[in-house]
């Protein structure tokens, strides 16, 4: 899938959701879309980072931990002709 004649975006297939989780994911996506609609890119990234931090806290309360991936970059098509590249770096205080 190419965007504006540029480099093709990587095709990724997420893990399939269980029927029990699907409604929660739909609700979370809708809330995230509503919360970031109209935000400047930097503000949207800050909101996403806060959402991930909140998810990590909630997961830890359930005795779960979110895996910290190796540094990667993903391209996100925003639908308005622009693409954002998101890179997550491991926390320097965390063991690799």
N, CA, C and O of each residue as an XYZ file, in Angstrom:
384
protein
N       0.844     -1.169      0.000
C       0.000      0.000      0.000
C       0.890      1.233      0.000
O       1.615      1.451      0.971
N       0.867      2.025     -1.018
C       1.687      3.231     -1.111
C       0.843      4.443     -0.775
O      -0.369      4.452     -0.988
N       1.489      5.453     -0.255
C       0.802      6.681      0.119
C       1.471      7.832     -0.606
O       2.661      8.077     -0.408
N       0.733      8.540     -1.438
C       1.246      9.672     -2.206
C       2.471      9.286     -3.031
O       3.386     10.095     -3.190
N       2.502      8.052     -3.561
C       3.613      7.634     -4.390
C       4.887      7.379     -3.632
O       5.933      7.186     -4.252
N       4.848      7.368     -2.320
C       6.047      7.163     -1.514
C       6.324      5.699     -1.272
O       5.820      4.826     -1.977
N       7.125      5.449     -0.276
C       7.488      4.093      0.098
C       6.257      3.360      0.623
O       5.474      3.932      1.381
N       6.080      2.107      0.230
C       4.921      1.364      0.738
C       4.987      1.215      2.252
O       6.052      0.990      2.827
N       3.838      1.345      2.874
C       3.767      1.150      4.317
C       3.799     -0.336      4.620
O       3.273     -1.141      3.852
N       4.416     -0.704      5.738
C       4.467     -2.125      6.056
C       3.071     -2.671      6.338
O       2.251     -2.030      6.995
N       2.829     -3.855      5.830
C       1.563     -4.525      6.103
C       1.729     -5.264      7.421
O       2.653     -6.063      7.574
N       0.856     -5.008      8.355
C       0.935     -5.728      9.611
C      -0.448     -6.262      9.933
O      -1.461     -5.593      9.724
N      -0.463     -7.444     10.429
C      -1.708     -8.071     10.814
C      -1.701     -8.223     12.321
O      -0.885     -8.973     12.857
N      -2.588     -7.530     13.017
C      -2.597     -7.652     14.468
C      -3.096     -9.031     14.888
O      -3.766     -9.728     14.126
N      -2.756     -9.404     16.113
C      -3.272    -10.657     16.647
C      -4.784    -10.579     16.668
O      -5.349     -9.529     16.974
N      -5.448    -11.684     16.345
C      -6.911    -11.650     16.365
C      -7.434    -11.430     17.781
O      -6.881    -11.941     18.755
N      -8.500    -10.667     17.868
C      -9.119    -10.395     19.161
C     -10.088    -11.504     19.514
O     -10.733    -12.095     18.647
N     -10.174    -11.768     20.782
C     -11.184    -12.714     21.224
C     -12.529    -12.004     21.221
O     -12.572    -10.780     21.347
N     -13.617    -12.733     21.081
C     -14.932    -12.083     21.101
C     -15.181    -11.300     22.394
O     -15.921    -10.316     22.394
N     -14.565    -11.736     23.489
C     -14.749    -11.025     24.763
C     -14.063     -9.661     24.760
O     -14.559     -8.717     25.375
N     -12.927     -9.552     24.070
C     -12.181     -8.290     24.057
C     -12.639     -7.317     22.982
O     -12.459     -6.108     23.128
N     -13.221     -7.818     21.916
C     -13.573     -6.979     20.772
C     -14.407     -5.747     21.144
O     -14.084     -4.656     20.673
N     -15.463     -5.859     21.961
C     -16.250     -4.657     22.289
C     -15.435     -3.596     23.025
O     -15.641     -2.398     22.828
N     -14.504     -4.046     23.877
C     -13.681     -3.091     24.620
C     -12.714     -2.363     23.697
O     -12.456     -1.172     23.871
N     -12.184     -3.081     22.722
C     -11.261     -2.462     21.772
C     -12.004     -1.448     20.904
O     -11.481     -0.368     20.630
N     -13.203     -1.782     20.476
C     -14.005     -0.854     19.672
C     -14.277      0.423     20.470
O     -14.143      1.526     19.941
N     -14.655      0.276     21.727
C     -14.918      1.446     22.577
C     -13.651      2.270     22.790
O     -13.685      3.499     22.725
N     -12.536      1.590     23.043
C     -11.275      2.303     23.281
C     -10.844      3.071     22.030
O     -10.390      4.211     22.124
N     -10.986      2.449     20.867
C     -10.632      3.138     19.623
C     -11.504      4.363     19.409
O     -11.010      5.413     18.999
N     -12.780      4.240     19.678
C     -13.688      5.376     19.500
C     -13.327      6.513     20.458
O     -13.324      7.680     20.067
N     -13.024      6.169     21.718
C     -12.628      7.200     22.694
C     -11.311      7.859     22.287
O     -11.161      9.075     22.405
N     -10.363      7.060     21.811
C      -9.079      7.611     21.398
C      -9.245      8.519     20.188
O      -8.649      9.594     20.129
N     -10.047      8.091     19.232
C     -10.294      8.921     18.050
C     -10.947     10.241     18.443
O     -10.572     11.300     17.939
N     -11.920     10.175     19.337
C     -12.598     11.388     19.780
C     -11.640     12.299     20.552
O     -11.672     13.518     20.386
N     -10.794     11.713     21.388
C      -9.883     12.513     22.205
C      -8.789     13.170     21.380
O      -8.290     14.227     21.765
N      -8.402     12.573     20.256
C      -7.314     13.135     19.455
C      -7.794     13.872     18.212
O      -6.983     14.453     17.490
N      -9.091     13.858     17.951
C      -9.628     14.528     16.770
C      -9.352     16.023     16.838
O      -9.728     16.693     17.800
N      -8.703     16.527     15.825
C      -8.438     17.960     15.737
C      -7.181     18.414     16.461
O      -6.837     19.595     16.401
N      -6.490     17.518     17.139
C      -5.259     17.901     17.829
C      -4.113     18.045     16.838
O      -4.068     17.362     15.814
N      -3.202     18.932     17.155
C      -1.967     19.013     16.385
C      -1.208     17.709     16.614
O      -1.449     17.012     17.599
N      -0.301     17.385     15.715
C       0.413     16.114     15.788
C       1.137     15.929     17.114
O       1.057     14.853     17.707
N       1.841     16.951     17.593
C       2.575     16.826     18.862
C       1.623     16.582     20.026
O       1.920     15.789     20.920
N       0.488     17.257     20.018
C      -0.498     17.061     21.080
C      -1.101     15.661     21.017
O      -1.362     15.047     22.051
N      -1.321     15.159     19.808
C      -1.859     13.803     19.652
C      -0.850     12.778     20.166
O      -1.229     11.809     20.824
N       0.426     12.988     19.870
C       1.463     12.069     20.352
C       1.514     12.106     21.875
O       1.627     11.057     22.509
N       1.435     13.283     22.467
C       1.442     13.391     23.930
C       0.244     12.652     24.516
O       0.368     11.970     25.533
N      -0.902     12.786     23.881
C      -2.091     12.090     24.372
C      -1.903     10.573     24.271
O      -2.261      9.840     25.193
N      -1.349     10.107     23.162
C      -1.110      8.673     22.991
C      -0.111      8.152     24.020
O      -0.297      7.062     24.561
N       0.945      8.916     24.295
C       1.921      8.507     25.296
C       1.272      8.429     26.674
O       1.555      7.510     27.443
N       0.406      9.385     26.989
C      -0.300      9.352     28.277
C      -1.241      8.147     28.347
O      -1.382      7.525     29.400
N      -1.884      7.819     27.220
C      -2.784      6.660     27.197
C      -2.014      5.368     27.421
O      -2.490      4.474     28.121
N      -0.826      5.263     26.832
C       0.003      4.067     27.035
C       0.454      3.977     28.485
O       0.428      2.899     29.078
N       0.869      5.106     29.061
C       1.283      5.111     30.465
C       0.125      4.696     31.367
O       0.317      3.936     32.316
N      -1.066      5.187     31.077
C      -2.251      4.819     31.864
C      -2.540      3.327     31.717
O      -2.875      2.663     32.698
N      -2.416      2.798     30.510
C      -2.644      1.365     30.274
C      -1.632      0.523     31.047
O      -1.974     -0.534     31.576
N      -0.390      0.994     31.110
C       0.630      0.263     31.868
C       0.289      0.230     33.351
O       0.487     -0.794     34.005
N      -0.215      1.324     33.887
C      -0.610      1.369     35.303
C      -1.778      0.425     35.543
O      -1.773     -0.344     36.504
N      -2.772      0.482     34.677
C      -3.940     -0.394     34.830
C      -3.535     -1.858     34.727
O      -4.020     -2.688     35.496
N      -2.657     -2.183     33.791
C      -2.196     -3.562     33.633
C      -1.443     -4.024     34.870
O      -1.608     -5.160     35.314
N      -0.614     -3.144     35.427
C       0.150     -3.537     36.619
C      -0.771     -3.806     37.803
O      -0.466     -4.652     38.643
N      -1.880     -3.103     37.876
C      -2.850     -3.349     38.948
C      -3.482     -4.735     38.826
O      -3.948     -5.308     39.811
N      -3.489     -5.263     37.602
C      -4.021     -6.603     37.359
C      -2.924     -7.668     37.407
O      -3.176     -8.846     37.157
N      -1.704     -7.234     37.732
C      -0.590     -8.168     37.783
C      -0.006     -8.480     36.422
O       0.703     -9.475     36.267
N      -0.287     -7.655     35.442
C       0.224     -7.850     34.087
C       1.280     -6.795     33.794
O       1.311     -5.740     34.428
N       2.130     -7.082     32.844
C       3.073     -6.064     32.396
C       3.040     -6.025     30.879
O       2.972     -7.058     30.214
N       3.088     -4.830     30.354
C       3.109     -4.661     28.904
C       4.549     -4.831     28.442
O       5.450     -4.204     28.999
N       4.782     -5.659     27.442
C       6.158     -5.855     26.981
C       6.697     -4.578     26.348
O       5.977     -3.849     25.665
N       7.959     -4.329     26.589
C       8.620     -3.174     25.987
C       9.311     -3.660     24.733
O      10.249     -4.453     24.806
N       8.856     -3.193     23.580
C       9.452     -3.669     22.335
C      10.820     -3.051     22.097
O      11.180     -2.030     22.683
N      11.560     -3.698     21.226
C      12.803     -3.102     20.745
C      12.439     -1.804     20.035
O      11.316     -1.667     19.548
N      13.362     -0.851     19.965
C      13.036      0.387     19.243
C      12.597      0.066     17.820
O      13.301     -0.611     17.071
N      11.435      0.559     17.472
C      10.902      0.346     16.135
C      10.263      1.630     15.657
O      10.020      2.552     16.436
N      10.000      1.676     14.389
C       9.291      2.816     13.820
C       8.127      2.286     13.009
O       8.272      1.335     12.240
N       6.984      2.899     13.182
C       5.798      2.547     12.427
C       5.277      3.800     11.744
O       5.335      4.895     12.304
N       4.776      3.633     10.549
C       4.176      4.746      9.827
C       2.672      4.645      9.967
O       2.084      3.591      9.725
N       2.055      5.746     10.357
C       0.612      5.808     10.520
C       0.044      6.803      9.525
O       0.405      7.980      9.548
N      -0.840      6.344      8.656
C      -1.512      7.250      7.735
C      -2.655      7.907      8.489
O      -3.496      7.217      9.064
N      -2.694      9.224      8.491
C      -3.694      9.964      9.255
C      -4.985     10.173      8.487
O      -5.963     10.652      9.061
N      -5.019      9.833      7.226
C      -6.239      9.978      6.455
C      -6.403     11.335      5.805
O      -7.312     11.530      4.998
N      -5.539     12.276      6.145
C      -5.644     13.608      5.543
C      -4.481     13.869      4.585
O      -4.193     15.013      4.232
N      -3.821     12.788      4.174
C      -2.690     12.930      3.266
C      -1.356     12.978      3.970
O      -0.317     12.970      3.310
N      -1.350     13.029      5.299
C      -0.086     13.069      6.015
C       0.178     11.729      6.682
O      -0.735     10.942      6.933
N       1.445     11.496      6.960
C       1.878     10.257      7.600
C       2.741     10.629      8.785
O       3.592     11.513      8.688
N       2.523      9.956      9.908
C       3.316     10.185     11.110
C       4.139      8.936     11.361
O       3.621      7.822     11.288
N       5.416      9.116     11.654
C       6.270      7.999     12.018
C       6.427      8.031     13.531
O       6.862      9.031     14.101
N       6.066      6.918     14.175
C       6.118      6.819     15.621
C       7.233      5.859     15.983
O       7.273      4.730     15.494
N       8.136      6.306     16.837
C       9.226      5.457     17.275
C       9.183      5.372     18.790
O       9.116      6.389     19.479
N       9.223      4.146     19.301
C       9.222      3.953     20.743
C      10.584      3.426     21.142
O      11.040      2.395     20.647
N      11.221      4.144     22.040
C      12.522      3.752     22.538
C      12.328      3.175     23.942
O      11.514      3.685     24.711
N      13.067      2.119     24.281
C      12.974      1.598     25.644
C      13.422      2.648     26.647
O      14.296      3.468     26.365
N      12.811      2.608     27.816
C      13.192      3.512     28.900
C      14.629      3.198     29.300
O      14.951      2.034     29.539
N      15.513      4.214     29.380
C      16.900      3.931     29.716
C      17.066      3.252     31.078
O      18.061      2.562     31.300
N      16.123      3.433     31.977
C      16.208      2.817     33.297
C      15.772      1.370     33.315
O      15.968      0.683     34.318
N      15.186      0.886     32.230
C      14.697     -0.485     32.159
C      15.767     -1.391     31.575
O      16.490     -0.982     30.667
N      15.885     -2.625     32.082
C      16.852     -3.556     31.456
C      16.389     -3.933     30.058
O      15.188     -4.043     29.808
N      17.309     -4.127     29.172
C      16.978     -4.445     27.778
C      16.507     -5.867     27.622
O      16.189     -6.293     26.512
